[in-house]
């Protein structure tokens, strides 16, 4: 009995010592490794987010702050590497992490330098554009002096000033170009203008020749100087390519870094899990042996075993199982009652678990920070889009005014080409906006019953001049059909199809016809006599970014893809039938509807021959805080014969409006003003709920909520850049209704 008790006691003490030793090894060696691995996961996620933070930084101070945070993270990471190297034998994963860390940090610093260089380039570009505007003012003063000092301006001097203005207009055009090839073309055109202007000025009187050459020298410096617009834009394209390439490489390295960190952490957790399982197995074996010997002993041995088992081994088993649970990612309550060594180990283990939980919370915070940085990037891109639309809108208005002036045979083609280029840029902006709204799911159809005739009449009005300019016959076959669809989306689809038909048809006709299909379906068919589409490319034309045709005809390759997606929103699709050399037929089916009290008339009546004088002496109010846009809008309206009241804020214009005897035809107001009020607030104050259809909101912000807000208030909404023809059409519509 005594021998059995002694043996049982010896085995029990030996089991306890071995188990305590194993637990101590886990507590002292393995748990710090797990904590270091958890910290490693957190830091890897932080490093992966620094690339977006650097791209989103809009100032040198912000970038320096990001780099300081990066330095802190790298220091912490190196400390963790040292802990892992001391606590565990060297491994390929750890060596790979050290190498990836060095490469990732070097790439992040490279991104910061490229972003800084791009910021400086942007500032220099803006400075050149401002100098171009100042030089334009000098040109105007030069013309005014000519009118005062010279008895008559010769044709040569008049041609010189016109060509100088055309060359000067190439400076902001080059600043808005987003591709190297168009930039090279503009640069060649600019150089040709410089040579021609030098030759033309050589024949001026001496008093004019010196001033002309000073102006020409400034123009040449803006284009080809050390910080000329063409070198700046070429360098900007180079920086953009470098930034994109470095960011892409950085993402790959960051993904590898995160994957390597996760792999190392999983291996460490597996190591501890195996160690815990081994301890658990050994504990179970020793408990079984102890139980067998206790059964052979006396009741005293059984009592001793019961005491030891209940007070020591069972608690150790529970602690071991708890460690295994936590090592494998599961959670279990940790009991810390008692006042002995097991309780101390349990408390120590609970402390380490709390630290791991805290690290995981910090990792979640880092993830939230990365998501916030991504949102900041989106806000930056939206702001950049707005800032780019502002000058493009002004350029379009100035160009429309310029087209309406008298030109000689040399300047007229240049002015017309500028206008066509601006129209092309407007098409690109419209395509990008439609595509981004479709990708973001912001377009949703509001199906209503409406009559097709007014919509077709407006299409005939808007495309007649375009077809006539190419020498084509445009036929719009009208029929009194009522359909159930979304008028705005259907209008965009048909405009896209008509634009393509006119663009790719060199001679003959373009037609839009209606055909009943079945009992309740109307097919709208756009036909042309153009070049046709090969059979093997008819499916590809609806793919995103697919482009065909001559080089000057290519856009972004989004038009038909956008139209097809819009058709799907209308529960339909666009079909094509084409033969090379014979032309193409594009068709979309819509459901016929029955008119009722809620049916709508979607558009305006066709223009009449009297349209040319509809805007003469019409009073129009213009409110915009951008001086260039305000000047361009006022100039264009006056060319149309309008009387204009304009200002940069509401306070400056309210008194002028009240002094008028008659009600203005329209109020053209920018949405984003310098004042605390928006353009919608200003129109609500000026119109006081009356004649809201005369209120026009124009905005460079593409947020659909702004357009919805304007329409809910009863105002008309246009996005920048706004085509002058579209504005004129709407003003004539208001004039006919007045």
Beta strands, then each sheet from edge to edge (+ up, - down):
strand 1: 448-451
strand 2: 473-476
strand 3: 482-485
strand 4: 509-517
strand 5: 521-528
strand 6: 574-579
strand 7: 583-592
strand 8: 619-623
strand 9: 643-647
strand 10: 666-670
strand 11: 695-699
strand 12: 716-719
sheet 1: 1+ 3- 7+ 5- 4+ 2+
sheet 2: 1+ 3- 7+ 6-
sheet 3: 9+ 8+ 10+ 11+ 12+
end
